[in-house]
Amino acid sequence: MRVQLFIPCFVDQLFPSTALNMIKVLEKLGCEVAYNPEQTCCGQPAFNAGFQNEAKLVAEKFIRENITHSDYLIAPSASCTGFVCNYYPQLFDNSSIHNQIKDLKSRTFELSDFLVNVLKVEDIGASFPMKATYHDSCAALRECKIKEEPRKLLSNVNGLELVEMNDVETCCGFGGTFSIKYEPISIAMADQKVNNAMQTGAEAIISTDLSCLMHLDGYIQKKQLPIQTFHLADILASGW
């Protein structure tokens, strides 16, 4: 199976090790992995800020870069995946590339969704001895309808004790530019999320979305709290 990587801007710039770990997992499962180095932003930041025309221009470039012969386009981000799958059809409704968008949507998956529902794999053979809790990102839960897939994968990680926190489906407070425009509210939401995580006795917070984890880790570092953050791909690539 041939897959192409969909690496979000912030992952490329700030968390490249997570992208490399996703490659490690996919190749272990027999996938032929490709990446277009010309790939840039999917357009979500501009779209969320209200600049639909600008977002459309960026999206058109992204579409050109990813109309390939690969079977699937896989991302370590439910946020960017959700944008492509849910809002590209809206941006390009009744356009000349409508059918290309429809095809791209059918082939674009967040990593855990792809592993569990396409490859039908729940045990990667990973090992990660730690007590951890899982954070449902808003994009994963609401945009991509991903809930059980990460938990199924984590339940098969040797040595990992997964515990659920209170209000697990509540937003962490990031929300892209929301965290800048409404900083006090954003910080309060991060405080609530981290405190709920720590009350479980967990040593780490795991999620499908580094955007959420970046926000939470910033709060954790500022408060010097004894808890870490990990992307799902980093856990799945451990211990083998």
Disulfide bonds with the S-S distance in Angstrom:
none
